[in-house]
Amino acid sequence: MASTLAGAGSRLRAPARLPSFRLLWLGQSLSLLGDGFSYIAFSWITLSLTQSTLALGYVLAFQAVPRALLTLVGGSLSDTWSPRALMKFSSWARAGLMAGVGLAGTTGTLTLWMLCCAAAAFGAVDAFFQPARASILPSVVDAEMLAPANALLAVGTKVAAVLGPAVGGMVVAFSDASVAFLVDGVCFALCGLCVAGVRPLPRPEPAEPEPAAGATGAPGKSGGAAGAGDSLGARIRAGLRYAFEDPRIRTILAVDAAVTFCQAGPFTVGFATLAKVDLDGGSTVLGLLNGALAGGAMLGTLAGGAVGGRPRVGLLISALAGWLAVGTGLLGLVDSTAGALATVLAMGFGMGFQGVFGLSWIQRNIHGSVLSRVISVDMVIGYAVAPLSLVVCGALAQSGTAPMFTLTAVVLAVTAAAILTSKPVREMR
């Protein structure tokens, strides 16, 4: 047992011994910390300036829409240039934007239209960062280190996601929202410096992966990734074809869409309704439910990073969908806070564990010339599915949480069964 634990710990520590990985980890964590800061800063300064929740909705929409529309562009540019270059550009551009808004706020010249423009620019620039940060890892660590490296990055992501809004709120409370923008700018500037210090591994271009049965897309071939001299539109279309012609990638995209649908609404509208109505516990129980989900995901992520070998990812994906189906079904039946927390903790663990291997499979098997575009397709699908889930779950929750969680469980159960019908997906490693 001691040797097993020591081996697991050694696998998790291996990526952290690499200077470039440490810089990447710190840079991504600072960027996500800045994202949390920016959400609080934009929200608070808009309400302080206008005293209007409608205006706040406009500002947040101005940020979200460009991010969703330009993510495919960001993925294509990341494949054309390099993820590292896009991350540096995005980080320093966001630092300049945040500093500009902070200075305008401190001098009293900030207006609503300036906030909307800054939010739109922030969302647009962020669209270049997100696909790049998910596709840069294969150039920083060896293929055998991808799982533990993804685990460590995911832990940093989750910690930053909690600390960002919390620290941002404290800065606003003890100073001013304008100061929060200035601090936010420092976070992004430091992120840019960290990424600039990352040095890709000195190795030749990896061999093209063998496409699965039924897949016709391959980099540099018809239906695959467009050449470097092709237009932006052609490269985006080629990335879409590459993603949807491979049954393995197509399955991952479909599963991610289903999980997003069954997570966005049930874990926001559902948790709130469950805490307030079914468990009669108020905001305290809501906080505990979200904490249990985050804690379970972090434990699952660490466990996945510590496990050696390459398990059958297709079977893991099916198991996760089934695991979540059972969990959401139980949430529609539980009548105690302890039972709900235990269920959510277990669901989070499954999501964190499988997430390590799913992302590692993508990074290991998809050719580097098209990797960012495939990841950007997955992100855009998530952006489209999440609002739909919120609307559907909001409507179902009017009749109680049972119908909403039942629908979620059925969708996930069907997804789990459908995955097992494809041999190429079952054999994914």
Secondary structure as UniProt FT lines:
FT   HELIX           2..13
FT   HELIX           15..17
FT   HELIX           19..50
FT   HELIX           53..80
FT   HELIX           83..106
FT   TURN            107..108
FT   HELIX           112..135
FT   HELIX           137..139
FT   HELIX           143..145
FT   HELIX           146..174
FT   HELIX           177..196
FT   TURN            213..214
FT   TURN            219..220
FT   TURN            222..223
FT   TURN            228..229
FT   HELIX           232..245
FT   HELIX           247..264
FT   HELIX           266..270
FT   HELIX           271..273
FT   HELIX           274..278
FT   HELIX           282..306
FT   HELIX           313..331
FT   TURN            332..333
FT   HELIX           337..365
FT   TURN            368..370
FT   HELIX           371..396
FT   HELIX           397..399
FT   HELIX           401..419
FT   TURN            420..421
FT   HELIX           423..426
//
